[in-house]
Amino acid sequence: MKIAFIGLGNMGGGMAANLAKAGHDVRAFDLSEEALARAVEAGCTRAASAAEAVTGAEAVVTMLPAGKHVASVYEADVFPNAAPGTLLLDCSTIDVATARSNIEAATANGLVAVDAPVSGGIAAANAGTLTFMVGGTGEGFARAEPILAKMGKAVIHAGDAGAGQAAKICNNMLLGASMVATCETLALAQKLGLDPQKFFDIASVSSGQCWSLTSYAPLPGVGPATPADNDYKGGFAAALMLKDLRLAMEAAASVDADVPMGLKARELYEAFVEADTDGRDFSAIIKTLQG
């Protein structure tokens, strides 16, 4: 299958590489020459522009920073050049309203579109073990699932247009809040004289266990290897967590939802990202809680 892939950053690069590895003819484009060169090394074909990548493609995957970028690429490059019936898979994390309007515009242009944001981070993107949350029609999901399966371990139909984005931001709001709680708990345990590994051994099999502790412990040398063991480099940047928390707060306001823990997590990550000059992993917020 000929697949256009637009957006080859930390996540998109590994995803495009896995599609090429699976035998697809991947026409890749990115504004970064370095990112494009890596995609070519991974088996993709270089496209001179997004429009060129889309021309003749049976499916178009986008992995871009924000809703405005996806909307712009769709209007300027995808809609004028995609053949009728082409499948559009937007794997970016964007606001729900824009995701829905993009799908509506694609449908009006005779295309089939789904929103399919991911969970898993850079390592999972490279390994092809992402989780995809898909919003769109049953037809759209049926066509998207075999493509997404080449890049992930789980592909779940969340509901109609925008449901993928809704699921993603709800998941990451929970992750952001639980990471803050995990960090403050570990900091408290240390100040109370508990050995962090001993506390991990207890909490990971008790009622307080959560993914942020058992799979992504924010202290080096505790539990499985995490970015904390690499000076908080790699993983999921705190700035990206802040982006998702802001999207969650925007969505909550649009439906008058009360999310006090999500709001507090956003405030804490705003302060952390503003002070952090190293672009560290989101679990590095423990540094602000250790005193």
N, C-alpha and C positions, 0 to 999 in steps of 0.2 A: 504494500500500500504506500502511496505517495503522501507523506505527511509534512506539512509546513510547521516549523517550530520557531516561534518568535519570542525571544527573551531567554538568553543563555547565561544568566547569573549563577550564583552559588547553587541554587536549586535547579534551574532550568538546564544548566549544562549537563548535570548527571542524568536528568530525565531524558533529554534528547539522546544522550549516548546509549541509554538502555533501549530506546526504540530502535536505534540503528543496530544495536547488538542483536535485537530480536528479528532482524531481517527487513525492517521497513526502509523505504527510500526517504530519508529525512532531509528536507531542504531547510537549512538553518539560517537564521538571521539575528544579528544583535548589533547595536551601535558600537559595542566594544570590539575592536579588532582582535584583542587578546582572547576574549571569550569565544569569538568566532573561530579563531585558529585552533583552540582546544577542541571545539566541536568537530572540526574537520579531522583532527587527529583521532577522534573517537569514532569516526566512520560516517559522519554527516556530510552532506554536500553543501558547499558555500552558496548562499544567495546574495546578490548584490543589494537587495532591498527587501522589505517585508512584502511589497507587491509582487516581486519576482518569486519569492518563496511560495506565496499563495496560489499563483497562476498554475493551474493544472493539478493542484493538490486535491486529494479526496477528503482530507481532514486537516484542520488547522488548530494547533495547540499554542496558546499564549500563556506566558509566565512573566507578568509585568508588575511594576511596583505598586500601582494604584488604579482605582477605577477610571480616572481621567485618561490614563495611558491606554487602557484596554479600549475605551470608547473611541479614542482618537485613531488607534490602529484599525479598529473595525470600520469606521467611517471612511478613512483615507485609503486603506490598503486592502482590507478584506472584502467589503461589500462590492467595490467596483471590479474585483478580479476573481472572486470565487465563483465556481460554476454552480448552477442551481442544485440544491440538495446537499451541498458540501456540509460536513459536520464540523462545528466549531466547539472546541473544548477549552474553556478558560480556567486554567489552574491557578491563577493569581488569587491572592487574598484581598478582596475589595469590599466595599460597602454593599449591603443587600439591595438597596434601591437601584444602584447602578447596574448590578448584576441582572436584575429583573428587566431594566430598560434595555440593556444590551441584547438580551434574549428576545425581547419583543421586537427590537429593530432587526435582528437577524431573521426572525420568522417573517417579518414583512418583506424582507429581501429574498425570500424563497430558500432560506438556509435552515439547518437544524442546529440548535445551540444548547449547550449545557454549561452550568457553572460547576467546576470540579476542584475546589481548593484541597490542599493536602495537609496532612499531619505527619511529622516524622523527622524533619530537619535535614541538614546537608548529608549526613552519613546515610540516612535512609534513601535520599534521592540518588546517591551514588550507587547504593547497593540494590536499588529497585524494590525496596520494602516499605514504600509509603502507604498511607491510608488515604483514600480518596472519598470525599463526601460530595455526592452528585445531586444537583438540582436540575429538573427539566422533565420533559415528557417521558413516557415509557419507551417510546421509539428512540428518543435521544439517548436514554440510558442504555438501551440494548445495543445501540451502535457504538457508544463510547466505552462500554465495559471491557471489551477485548483489547482495546488500545491502552486503556488505563492499567489493565492487569499486567501489561509488559513493564510497567514502571512501579507497581505496588504489590503489597501483600493482601490488601483488602480494598474492595470497591463497593461502596454502599449507596443505594439510591435513597437520598434523604427526603425527597418530595419534589414538589413543583419548582419552577424557576425561582432561584434565590435561596432555596432551602439548603443547598450545599454551603453557601456563605454563612447562613444563619447557624448551621451546625458547627462550622469552623470557629466562629467568633465566640459561641457559647462554650465550646470545648476549651478554647484558649483563655477565656475569662476564668474558667475553673482552674486551669493550669497556673495562671498567673497568681491567683489568690492562694492556691494551695502551696505554691513555691514560697511565697512570703511567709505563710504559716509554718512551713517546714524550716525555713531559715531562722525565724525567731525562736522556734522551739529548740533547735540545735544550739543556738547561741545561749539560750537559757540553761539548757542541760550542761553546757560547758561551765557556765558561771556558777552552777550549783555543785560543780566538782565531779560530774559524771564523765566517764570516758566516752567519747563520741561513738566509737565502734560498739561498745557495750550497749549504749542507748539504741543504736541502730538495730542491733541483734534483738532487742526487746520490742521496740516499736514496730519493726517490720513484720512481726508475727502477732501483733496486738491490734486493738481497735483503732489505733492512730495511724496505721500503715496507709500509705498513699503512694502514687507513682513518683511524685517529686522526691520522696524519701527512698523508696526501694529500688528505683531504676535510675534516678538522676540526683543522687545525694549531692548537696552543694558544698560538702567538705572534702578535701583531698584525703585519700587513704581510707575512706569510709564507703563500704558497699562496692558495687561494680564500678569499673572505670567510667568516669564522666569528665566533662570539661574542667571540673574543679581540679582534676589530677593533671591538667595541662595549663595551669595558671589561668583558667577560665577562658581559654581560647577555643575557637570552633563552636560547635553546637548551635544554639539558637540565640542570636544577638539580642541583648536587652532592648535595643531600639526597635526590633521587630516585634517583641512582646508588647512594647508600648504602643506600637501601631495597631496591633490587634485589640488591645484593651480600649483604645480610643474608638475603634470601630464598634466594639461591643457597647460602649457608653452611648454612642450615637444611635445605635439600633434600639437600645433600651429606652432612650428618650422618645424615639419615634412611636413607641407603643405604650408609653407611660409605665414602664416596668421599674420596680424598686430593686436596685442592685447595690446595696451599701458596701459589701465586701469587694465587689468589682470596682466600685468607685475609689475605694481606699487603695486597692492594688494599683490602679492607674496613677493615683497621686504619688505613691511611693516610687513607682517606676519612672515617672516624670522627673522627680528629684534625682534619682540615681543616674538616669541617662544624661541629664544636664551636667552632672558632676564628673561622669566617667569619660575619660579621654581616650580609652584604649579599645572601645567597642567590644567589651567583654560579653560573655554568655550571660543570660538572664539570671542564672543561679548565683552570679557574683554579687547580687544584692545582699547576700549574707554579710558582706563586708560592712555595710551600713548599719547592721543590727548587732555586730559583735562589740561595738564600742571601741 
